[in-house]
Amino acid sequence: MFMPHNFELMIESIIDEILFDNTNYYEDEEIFIKDIIMQFLTTVLFDGLIYASYLFIVSLGLTITFGVMKILNVAHGGFFAWGAYLASISIIYLGDNEYNSYLYYFAIFLSAIIVGLFFGYIIERFILRKMYNEDIHLIVLATFGLFWILEDLILHVFGVDPLMPYYPAMELGGIEIAGIFQGVYSLTLAALAIIVAFICWYFLKKTKWGKLLQSVIFDREVSVSMGINVTNVYLITFIIGGMLGALGGAYIAPTISVSPGFAIDVVVMSFAVVVIGGMGSVPGALIGSLIVGLVRAFAVHQAPILELFIIYAIMAIVLILKPEGLFAPPKPRKI
């Protein structure tokens, strides 16, 4: 059945079809309309939260990297793509050979760790470390070039054929919530985002290393004078950020077709989240992800052609009213 973009027209078309078929499923037309509206809102809510969940994980790595190192890491999308590909081939191998399904999740997290450690160490140690005193625009261009290098490496290593590691999603099946069928695996993604957010909060607020990290975020020069090894902090931060980016790609892989170039959209949306929430702000990444996720879900169901326009419009409004983002961390006052 044709689904018009305008929601009112959609409701009217469904009602007309039911009346035409002499269906008496709902005796009261008003109750029927309310039920349709609730199903629509529930669908938008779940779709938005699930999309926001993996977007938060990816954006968290991006915003932590910027908060500590003051680097806008465009190559973050490469970590996302490599995490997705490495997890995909691992899951497909395990599934085709009928290994225990618990190994799927082990493969997902292991893939994220490997990608973050390997590429994170190489990029920070041998490329970015030599550029910290350069103009920030040059560093952005360097990470942009690194992103395309990582994308091209994927073509050489994995080829151009799409990968569909559907085994974890198929194993868990789905459940019906408020009349809407939802995949259980997608719901675990929301749970993962909550766990990651809690770990990040605990790490920053309750651990010694977290306090050192906040010191570097607030003022690098003072941290150096206090004896903090900022070089090691940068390296570890970049690796952790890369792991988070790779984890977002690895965990979302079983729900999509993993193909060359698919990470570009995620890079764009991640930057939208960081701009809206505030560069270097963890709460900003959370709120920004929710805003982008829910707005995108509503646009996809109501006006797909305006999906990106609406998100960019929100970015523009935030930049006009609060150029540093909604939750930008405070800056030290230089005297």
C-alpha positions in Angstrom: 0.0 0.0 0.0 1.3 3.5 -0.8 2.4 5.4 2.3 2.2 9.1 1.7 4.8 11.3 3.4 2.2 13.5 5.1 1.0 11.8 8.2 -2.6 13.2 8.0 -2.9 11.9 4.5 -1.5 8.5 5.6 -4.1 8.2 8.3 -6.9 9.2 5.9 -5.8 6.7 3.3 -5.7 3.9 5.8 -9.2 4.8 7.1 -10.6 5.0 3.6 -9.2 1.6 2.7 -10.6 0.0 5.8 -14.1 1.6 5.3 -14.0 0.6 1.6 -13.2 -3.1 2.6 -16.1 -3.0 5.1 -13.7 -3.8 7.9 -15.1 -3.4 11.4 -11.8 -4.0 13.2 -12.3 -0.7 15.0 -15.9 0.4 15.9 -14.7 3.8 16.9 -12.8 5.7 14.2 -11.3 8.0 16.9 -9.8 5.1 18.8 -8.4 3.8 15.5 -6.7 7.1 14.7 -5.2 7.3 18.2 -3.9 3.8 17.9 -2.2 4.6 14.5 -0.7 7.8 16.1 0.7 5.8 19.0 2.2 3.2 16.8 3.8 5.9 14.6 5.2 7.7 17.7 6.5 4.4 19.1 8.2 3.5 15.9 9.8 6.9 15.7 10.9 6.6 19.3 12.5 3.2 18.9 14.1 3.9 15.6 15.5 7.2 17.0 16.8 5.7 20.2 18.5 2.8 18.4 20.1 5.1 15.8 21.1 7.5 18.6 22.7 4.7 20.6 25.4 3.7 18.1 25.8 7.3 17.0 26.6 8.2 20.6 29.2 5.5 20.9 30.9 6.7 17.7 30.6 10.4 18.6 31.9 9.7 22.1 35.2 8.6 20.7 35.3 11.7 18.5 34.5 14.1 21.2 36.9 12.6 23.7 39.7 12.8 21.1 38.9 16.5 20.4 38.5 17.3 24.1 41.9 16.0 25.1 44.0 16.5 21.9 42.1 19.4 20.3 42.1 17.5 17.0 39.1 17.1 14.8 39.8 13.5 13.7 38.1 12.9 10.4 39.9 9.5 10.2 37.5 8.4 12.9 35.2 7.2 10.2 37.9 4.9 9.1 38.0 3.3 12.5 34.2 2.8 12.3 34.5 1.1 8.9 37.4 -1.2 9.8 35.6 -2.2 13.0 32.5 -3.1 11.0 34.5 -5.1 8.4 36.7 -7.0 10.8 33.7 -7.9 13.0 31.7 -8.9 9.8 34.2 -11.4 8.5 34.7 -12.8 12.0 31.0 -13.3 12.6 30.4 -14.8 9.1 33.3 -17.3 9.7 31.9 -18.2 13.2 28.3 -18.5 11.9 29.2 -20.5 8.8 31.2 -23.0 10.9 28.4 -23.2 13.6 30.5 -22.0 16.5 28.8 -21.0 19.8 26.7 -17.8 19.3 28.4 -16.2 22.3 31.6 -15.9 20.3 29.8 -13.4 18.0 29.9 -10.8 20.8 33.5 -11.7 21.7 34.4 -11.2 18.0 32.7 -7.8 18.0 34.5 -6.4 21.0 37.8 -8.0 20.0 37.5 -6.4 16.5 37.0 -3.0 18.1 40.1 -3.5 20.4 42.3 -4.7 17.6 41.3 -1.8 15.2 41.7 0.8 17.9 45.1 -0.5 19.1 46.6 -1.1 15.7 45.5 2.0 13.7 45.3 4.2 16.7 48.9 3.6 17.7 50.3 3.9 14.2 48.4 7.1 13.4 49.1 8.9 16.6 52.7 7.7 17.1 54.0 8.2 13.6 51.8 10.9 12.0 49.9 13.1 14.4 52.6 13.3 17.0 54.8 15.1 14.5 52.0 17.6 13.7 50.9 18.9 17.1 52.7 22.2 16.6 51.3 22.7 13.1 48.2 24.7 12.2 45.0 22.9 13.2 43.7 23.1 9.6 46.7 21.1 8.4 46.0 18.4 11.0 42.3 18.2 9.9 43.5 17.8 6.3 45.9 15.1 7.4 43.2 13.1 9.1 40.9 13.6 6.1 43.6 12.0 4.0 44.0 9.2 6.5 40.3 8.5 6.3 40.5 7.9 2.5 43.6 5.8 3.0 41.8 3.6 5.5 38.8 3.4 3.0 41.1 2.3 0.2 42.8 -0.3 2.3 39.4 -1.8 2.9 38.9 -2.3 -0.8 42.3 -4.0 -1.1 41.8 -6.2 2.0 38.1 -7.1 1.9 37.1 -6.4 -1.7 34.0 -4.6 -3.0 31.3 -7.1 -2.3 29.0 -6.3 0.6 29.1 -8.3 3.8 26.0 -9.3 5.7 26.9 -10.8 9.1 23.3 -11.3 10.1 23.9 -14.2 12.6 23.6 -12.4 15.9 20.5 -10.5 14.9 18.9 -13.7 13.6 19.8 -15.7 16.8 18.1 -13.2 19.1 15.0 -12.8 17.0 12.5 -10.1 17.9 9.8 -9.1 20.3 6.6 -7.0 20.1 6.6 -3.8 22.2 3.5 -1.6 22.1 2.3 -3.2 19.0 5.6 -2.7 17.2 8.0 -5.6 16.3 11.5 -4.8 17.3 14.7 -6.8 16.9 16.2 -7.8 20.2 19.7 -7.3 18.9 18.9 -3.6 18.1 17.6 -3.2 21.6 20.9 -4.5 23.0 22.6 -1.7 21.1 20.7 0.8 23.3 21.8 -1.1 26.4 25.4 -1.0 25.2 25.2 2.8 24.8 24.0 3.1 28.4 26.8 0.9 29.7 29.4 2.8 27.7 28.0 6.1 29.0 28.2 4.8 32.6 31.7 3.5 32.2 32.8 6.8 30.7 31.2 8.8 33.6 32.8 6.5 36.2 36.2 6.7 34.5 36.2 10.5 34.3 34.7 11.2 37.8 35.9 8.4 40.0 39.3 7.3 38.9 42.8 8.9 39.2 43.4 8.5 35.4 40.1 10.2 34.7 41.1 13.2 36.8 44.4 13.4 35.0 42.6 13.3 31.7 40.3 16.1 32.8 43.4 18.1 33.8 44.8 17.8 30.3 41.4 18.7 28.8 41.2 21.8 30.9 44.8 23.1 30.4 47.6 21.2 28.7 50.4 23.6 29.7 49.5 23.4 33.4 49.3 19.6 33.2 52.8 19.5 31.8 54.1 21.7 34.5 52.5 19.4 37.1 54.5 16.4 35.7 51.8 14.7 33.7 53.1 12.8 30.7 50.9 14.5 28.2 52.4 12.5 25.3 51.2 9.2 26.8 47.9 10.7 27.6 47.5 11.7 23.9 48.4 8.2 22.7 46.0 6.4 25.1 43.2 8.9 24.4 43.5 8.4 20.6 43.5 4.6 21.0 40.5 4.7 23.2 38.7 7.0 20.8 39.6 4.7 17.9 38.2 1.7 19.9 34.9 3.5 20.5 34.6 4.4 16.8 35.4 0.8 15.8 33.0 -0.6 18.4 30.2 1.5 16.9 30.9 0.0 13.5 31.4 -3.6 14.8 28.2 -3.6 16.8 26.0 -2.1 14.1 27.4 -4.5 11.4 24.9 -7.4 12.0 22.0 -5.0 11.3 23.2 -3.6 8.0 24.9 -4.5 4.7 28.6 -3.6 5.2 29.9 -2.2 2.0 32.6 0.3 0.8 31.8 3.9 1.6 29.1 3.3 4.1 31.0 5.1 6.8 30.8 8.5 5.2 27.2 9.1 6.4 28.3 8.2 9.9 31.2 10.7 9.8 28.8 13.4 8.8 26.2 12.6 11.5 28.9 12.2 14.1 30.2 15.7 13.4 26.6 17.0 13.6 26.3 15.4 17.1 29.6 17.0 18.2 28.7 20.4 16.8 25.3 20.4 18.5 26.4 19.0 21.8 29.7 20.8 22.1 33.2 19.9 21.1 34.8 17.8 23.8 31.7 17.4 25.9 30.6 13.9 26.9 27.1 15.0 28.0 26.9 17.0 24.8 27.6 13.9 22.8 24.8 12.1 24.6 22.2 14.9 24.1 23.4 15.6 20.6 23.0 11.9 19.7 19.4 11.9 21.0 18.5 15.1 19.2 20.0 13.8 15.9 18.6 10.3 16.3 15.0 11.3 17.1 14.9 14.1 14.5 16.3 11.9 11.8 13.8 9.1 12.7 10.9 11.5 12.5 12.1 12.9 9.2 12.7 9.4 7.7 9.1 8.5 8.4 7.5 11.8 7.5 9.7 13.6 5.0 12.7 11.5 3.9 13.8 14.1 1.4 14.3 16.6 4.2 16.3 14.2 6.5 19.7 15.9 6.1 18.2 19.4 5.7 16.5 19.2 9.1 19.6 18.1 10.9 21.7 20.8 9.2 19.1 23.3 10.1 19.4 22.3 13.8 23.2 22.6 13.5 22.8 26.1 12.0 20.4 27.2 14.8 22.7 25.9 17.5 25.8 27.6 15.9 23.9 30.9 15.7 22.6 30.9 19.2 25.5 29.1 20.9 28.5 28.8 18.6 30.4 26.5 21.0 27.6 23.9 21.3 24.9 23.3 23.9 27.3 21.7 26.5 30.7 23.0 25.5 33.2 22.5 28.4 34.6 25.6 30.1 37.8 27.1 28.8 40.6 28.2 31.1 41.1 31.9 31.4 44.5 33.0 30.3 46.0 35.8 32.3 
